[in-house]
Amino acid sequence: MLTKRNLLRSATMIVAGAAIARPSLSMAQNYPGIIEARDIAQEGFIYGLPLVMNYAIMYEYAVDRNSGQFKAPFNQIKNEPNVYTYKDTAIVTPNSDTPYSFVWLDLRAEPVVLSVPAIDPKRYYSVMLCDGNTYNFGYIGTRATGSDAGDYMVVGPDWKGDTPAGIKQVFRSSTQFSLAGYRTQLFGPDDLDNVKEVQAGYKAQMLSAYLKQTPPPAAPTIDFPKIDKELVKTNFFDYLDFALQFGPAQGNEKEIRAKLARIGIGPGKSFDFKDLPLEHKLEIGLGMKAGQRKVDEAVATAGKAINGWRISGLPGDSAHYNGDWLKRAVAAQAGIYGNDPEEATYPYTRVDNKGQTLDGSKHNYTITFPAGQLPPVNSFWSVTMYDGKSQLLIKNPIDRYLINSPMLPGMKKNEDGSLTLYIQKDSPGADKEANWLPAPDDTIYLVMRLYWPKTEAPSILPAGEGTWQPPAVVAQ
């Protein structure tokens, strides 16, 4: 099964036992020198990492019915009846605040119409549209479009049809496959039936069905290549090659795609990457490793360090990245399918107030919000615990993966009105257990989520420059 950072780590390995292929005349004439090829591989790995990560998740969720993570076929909604737990492993740093719903969209034959019901304005929800380039190309939901019912159309990169009456807004994906990720707020365990009722009102239908017309011819059947952590070791650029065919090159992609074509990847290539001689594959492997190191370093220093937390506005649309492939790779590795900062901002940390690595096997920790200084949001906030190595939720004795603002009525405040969270592997005692966030017996990765952060002071926005700052994690 493909999980967590195994994909990222194993993607930097190239098989050393490949057969030595005889270069064709075309390859000999067009192939760059080994050093240049290594540099292209480094740049290409950074450019391609989000695309390959996205493909791996799409394969598990919408293609491979035996993956253990399969949700539903393309263009069908899968409503998750519960929040995510340690058993959910396909996506790193998943939230456990909002039951998810998913629709993987195949936009090749015709657009898809997404319909949402009227939802109580007090209940936050969002539908994030994220394409195969990992661009957030649109939002439906409480912040973006309000709480009224509505029909919205998602179209592929080449769609040229008319907008039917009744469609509130059209969203254009830059790729032929994309994801609609729904987040529906859960106020507590006893609220689950209400969330399920909301989810039952989410609908996805092909445009022809929406218009009650005869559908166009079906798109060709695709033989999706199997992907897992072992296959990525040898086939990273093969997967990138496959993914590129479903997204026409945007203006800022032409240069990197031309470089990739020179080493046999993507449209316009004059030979297949798999035909490269062994020495070239090994040099490209070194380039990939260098690319992964660069991404790792950039993740560790992304945004601005405030009280040990990193705060950055990483995710966004195509214009937001503007051809900064490293920024896009960092956003994917730090937490693929993250929201735009205006929708949700995510301070994260691996260190305490003294810069020491958070480790539940060595220390207990606290986070104290001073009186009147809880995270400023229009919706809700949370602090979620992850395993420091895998970035997945951790199994724990009380099945608690986060502390969030809906839990505040049951929590205990200090005499001065401040709120202390206890971050540790063992219970802090019955009197403090309401404020306990269980930690692993190992390294810790903490993510704070501010859903629909306030824009007026105090605010975390602009990300890293706002007037509100998260309090430090303090070792006890």
Residue, then its C-alpha position, 0 to 999 in steps of 0.5 A: m500500500l502506498t502511504k505517507r512519506n514512503l512515496l517521497r522517500s522511495a521516489t528518490m531511488i533509481v534501480a541499479g539493476a536495470a539492463i543497459a539499453r543501447p541508445s538509439l540514434s535519436m537519443a544520441q542526437n538529442y540527449p543532454g550531457i550527463i551533468e545537464a541531465r542530472d540538473i534536469a532530473q533535479e528540477g524535474f523531480i521538484y516540478g513533478l513531485p506534486l503530480v506524482m503524489n496526486y496520481a498515487i492518491m487518485y489511483e488508491y481512491a478512484v482506480d484500484r478497488n483493492s487498494g484498501q483506501f478506495k472511495a468511489p469510481f470517477n464522478q461519483i461522490k463518496n461521503e465518509p461517515n466519520v472523521y479520519t483516524y490512524k487507519d486512514t493512510a493515503i493522505v499525509t496530515p489529514n484533518s480529523d475535524t470535518p468528515y470528508s466527501f470526495v469526488w474524483l472528476d473525469l472531465r474528458a467527455e463533458p463537465v460535471v455539475l456539483s450541487v450543494p444543499a442549503i446548509d445552516p450558516k453556523r455549520y462551516y463547509s467547503v468544497m475545494l477544487c484541486d486539479g492534477n497540478t495540485y492547484n486549488f482552482g475554486y471553492i464552493g462553501t460557507r466562506a466562498t459562496g455562502s450557505d444557500a443551495g446551488d449548482y456549480m459546473v466544473v469543466g476541463p481545460d479544453w471545454k468550450g460549451d455554453t453555461p446552462a441556466g441555473i449554474k451559479q458559477v463555472f470552475r475550470s480545471s487545468t487538467q482533465f482529472s481533478l478532485a472535489g474535496y468536501r469538508t463538513q464541520l462536525f460539532g461533536p460525536d452526537d452531531l454525526d447524524n446531522v453531518k450525514e444529512v448534509q452529506a446526503g444533499y451533496k450531488a455530482q452529475m454529468l452535465s448531460a444528466y443535469l440537462k436531461q440530454t443524451p450524453p456525448p460519447a464516452a472518453p477512451t478507457i485508460d490503462f492506469p499504471k499501478i503505483d505503490k512505494e516500490l514501483v515509485k523507486t524505479n518509475f517516478f518519471d514514468y508516472l510523471d510522463f503519464a500524468l503530463q498527458f492530461g494537462p496541457a502545458q500552461g505558459n509558465e510550464k513550457e520551459i520545464r516541459a521542454k527540458l523534461a522532453r530532452i530526457g524522454i519525459g512528456p509530450g514532444k519527447s523523441f524517445d522513452f525514458k525507460d530506454l535510457p542507458l544505465e549510466h544515465k539512469l544513475e545520474i538522473g537518480l542523483g538528480m532526483k535525490a538532490g531534488q528531494r533534499k531541496v524539497d525537504e530543506a524548503v519544507a523545514t524552513a517554509g514561511k516564517a518561524i513564530n514561537g517555534w511554529r512555521i506559518s506560511g500561505l503555501p497552497g493556492d491556485s496557478a497564479h499563486y505559485n506562478g511557476d515556483w515549482l519548489k513552492r508547489a512541491v513544498a505545499a504538497q509534501a507539507g500536506i497535499y490538498g491543503n487550503d488557501p490561507e483565506e480558507a484555512t491557515y495551518p501553523y505547524t511545528r516539530v520543535d518546542n520553544k527552545g528549538q528542540t525536536l518534539d519527542g513524546s518519549k522524552h518530554n511532556y509538553t504544554i501549549t497555553f493560550p492566554a485569556g482572550q487569545l484563542p485562535p481568531v477565526n470566523s469558523f473554528w480552530s484545532v490542534t492535531m497530533y501526528d506521528g513525526k515520521s509518517q505525518l499520520l494520525i496516531k493510535n491512542p487510548i482515548d481515540r482523540y486525534l485533536i483538540n478543537s474549539p467545539m470541545l471548549p465547553g468541556m475543557k478546563k480553563n486556568e484561574d486567570g482564564s488561560l487555556t492549557l493543552y497537555i501534549q504527552k503520551d500518558s494521561p496527565g491525570a483525570d482532572k486534566e484529561a479533558n485538555w489532553l492531546p495524546a502524543p506518540d512515544d516518539t517524535i511529534y508533528l503538530v498542526m494547528r488549523l484556523y478555518w476561515p481565519k478572521t481578516e481584521a486584527p487580531s488575525i493570523l493573516p497575512a500568513g506569517e505577518g499577522t497580529w495574532q501568533p500561536p503560543a509556543v510548545v513548552a517542554q515540562 
